[in-house]
Amino acid sequence: MVPPALHTLFCLSSCLALVYPFDWQDVDPDTYNQSSAWTQEIQSLLPTVIFGHTEIPKGSGPYSVGCTDLMSGYTNQSTFLRLYYPSQDTDCPDALWIPNKYFLGISKVLELSSFVGDVLSLLHGSVMIPAKWNSPLRTGEKYPLIIFSHGLGAFRTLYSAIGIGLASHGFIVAAVEHRDESASATYYFQDQSAAESGNKSWLYFKSVTAESEMLRKEQVQHRERECSQALSLLLNIDEGKPVKNMLDLQFDVQQLKGSLDRNKIAIMGHSFGGATVIQALSEDQRFRCGIALDPWMLPVGEEVYSKIPQPLFFINSEHFQSADDIVKIKKFYQPQKERKMIAVRGLLHHNFADFAFASGEIMGEKLSGKGEIDSEVAVDLINKASLAFLQKHLGLRKNFD
């Protein structure tokens, strides 16, 4: 049963929608404008005790952080990612956290009605992150690169606290949006005509009635190929090869030429993305090391245990991993191979994603984002542990300890 206060709010929202007709169209970050006065007024009327607010923390490092999106190619085989990077100090606007139509995908993952997605979009669709949208890259040095893989039901923008935190310490972070139907939502352009007209083809989360190990293993292999494809794309840009961004943003991708330290490349991911890290390390030796954040071990096949020579770091929450999962993780501990594992007390599985910073009944509690540990403290611990590991195994001349 819907709580009385929430039911009343939904009724109020419906009435307001009749008085103030609103067109729920997709909002692209590059064309996003601030909410109209009436929308802001509605937002001010909605009780924060139910829906709360969201504020992504700034990075703790010395670099300003920029943010842009990159899509290369057509169809669902194209590469789609969000970049966080050290940027010049500019007056560019902050980047949008979640574009509008993705809230529909979130409601599908949570098995809620599309109307809830509309309400979430109204309340959280104007949230910005502390990264400058399309800000120019800070030049003058080469940056280590991290490819990031999101979890089941997430998408490229939902780990901005981690991406911004690492970019503020001098990394370029490429958060891949997966097209294996594990993202809550994603889109692509079928051809050049569709790209020019902005005709997006949407792909939403695939629900399964019973968990299938075979399906998940197929998906993790698909995800691994997407991460390697993203890496190849960025290395081609670094070499100066021409690449067109289908999103036609103001950020010129060619400024990334010569910006990557090609010998310092890592892969990182959460949950299903953690399993993707393991799969990618076993298949692509260009990744010097990997960080698996609370990995979902179901998709991990027996064949990969002996195929990973690179250093591997597991950062786990307190309760997500079962006894069987820990047994699987320990199989990676083999002679002459660098392995580390820590578990953070009070940390929940969803503390790794940005929803940990969303308060309120729907965005916070419904998504189980808040653990006993403060969300900012949790992300700070995750980033500090990651930086220390990356410093050692990428051979960085920086003091992150």
WOFENFEN-V515170 format. One record per residue. D_CENTER is the distance of its C-alpha to the mean C-alpha in Angstrom with 2 decimals. Layout:
D_CENTER, D_CENTER
This chain:
32.08, 30.24, 31.08, 33.89, 32.07, 29.08, 31.61, 33.39, 30.27, 29.47, 33.09, 32.90, 29.81, 31.66, 34.74, 32.96, 31.39, 34.97, 36.24, 33.40, 32.27, 28.64, 27.15, 23.68, 22.52, 19.07, 18.27, 16.90, 15.49, 18.33, 20.97, 19.81, 22.71, 23.23, 24.26, 27.96, 30.41, 30.96, 27.31, 27.13, 30.36, 29.05, 26.01, 28.53, 30.53, 27.84, 28.24, 25.44, 26.78, 25.19, 22.03, 21.56, 19.26, 15.87, 15.74, 12.90, 14.87, 15.84, 15.53, 18.65, 19.52, 22.16, 20.19, 19.24, 15.71, 15.18, 12.42, 12.89, 11.88, 13.76, 15.16, 18.02, 20.54, 21.42, 21.04, 18.27, 18.89, 17.48, 14.51, 11.69, 9.04, 7.96, 10.09, 10.62, 14.24, 17.54, 19.30, 22.79, 23.87, 24.18, 24.60, 21.69, 20.10, 16.87, 13.83, 13.16, 10.29, 10.48, 12.98, 15.89, 16.01, 12.65, 14.54, 16.96, 14.48, 13.59, 17.36, 17.94, 15.78, 17.69, 20.87, 21.82, 23.67, 22.31, 24.20, 21.92, 19.01, 21.30, 22.05, 18.47, 17.94, 21.13, 20.25, 16.63, 16.35, 17.75, 15.44, 14.66, 12.67, 14.84, 14.09, 16.71, 16.02, 17.59, 19.35, 21.28, 20.27, 22.37, 24.85, 27.34, 25.42, 23.36, 19.90, 18.40, 15.34, 12.31, 10.51, 7.19, 6.97, 5.05, 7.93, 10.70, 10.55, 6.88, 5.34, 3.81, 4.37, 4.00, 3.73, 6.20, 9.04, 8.51, 7.81, 10.75, 12.74, 12.89, 13.59, 16.28, 17.96, 18.29, 15.46, 13.79, 10.14, 9.04, 5.50, 7.30, 7.58, 10.15, 13.55, 15.15, 15.14, 12.68, 10.11, 11.59, 12.23, 12.19, 15.14, 17.30, 20.76, 23.60, 25.71, 26.72, 28.54, 25.58, 23.45, 26.35, 26.90, 23.25, 23.83, 20.45, 20.42, 17.99, 16.82, 16.01, 15.29, 18.28, 19.99, 22.32, 25.48, 25.71, 23.25, 24.02, 23.63, 24.67, 22.02, 19.20, 20.76, 20.93, 17.28, 16.29, 18.67, 17.22, 13.71, 15.51, 17.30, 14.30, 13.01, 16.64, 17.03, 14.26, 16.05, 19.36, 18.41, 17.51, 20.64, 22.69, 21.69, 22.58, 25.91, 26.60, 26.46, 26.10, 22.81, 22.51, 19.40, 19.96, 18.34, 21.25, 19.67, 21.70, 19.75, 21.96, 20.05, 23.39, 23.13, 20.81, 24.00, 25.11, 22.18, 20.78, 22.47, 22.65, 23.87, 20.98, 17.96, 15.74, 13.01, 10.65, 8.69, 8.90, 11.55, 11.88, 9.62, 12.31, 14.93, 13.50, 13.96, 17.49, 18.25, 17.20, 19.30, 22.17, 22.12, 21.20, 23.14, 21.57, 18.93, 21.03, 19.23, 16.29, 14.55, 13.88, 12.43, 14.59, 14.80, 16.08, 19.34, 20.76, 19.53, 20.75, 24.17, 27.22, 27.61, 24.75, 26.20, 28.66, 26.69, 24.41, 26.37, 23.48, 22.71, 20.20, 18.93, 18.03, 16.73, 17.49, 17.89, 21.51, 22.08, 19.46, 21.18, 24.53, 27.59, 27.21, 23.64, 25.02, 27.82, 25.46, 23.54, 26.98, 27.96, 25.78, 28.12, 30.73, 33.34, 32.45, 28.69, 26.48, 24.55, 23.33, 22.15, 21.81, 21.24, 20.67, 23.19, 22.12, 18.42, 17.03, 14.50, 12.21, 12.78, 9.84, 7.44, 8.35, 10.92, 13.04, 14.02, 15.21, 18.88, 21.22, 22.19, 19.74, 16.39, 17.14, 19.67, 18.97, 15.44, 17.04, 14.75, 17.60, 19.52, 22.71, 21.10, 20.09, 16.35, 16.71, 18.90, 16.52, 13.62, 16.51, 17.89, 14.77, 14.45, 18.24, 18.63, 16.09, 17.91, 21.24, 20.42, 19.14, 22.20, 24.51, 23.28, 22.38, 25.61, 24.33, 27.13, 25.45, 26.04, 22.87, 24.92
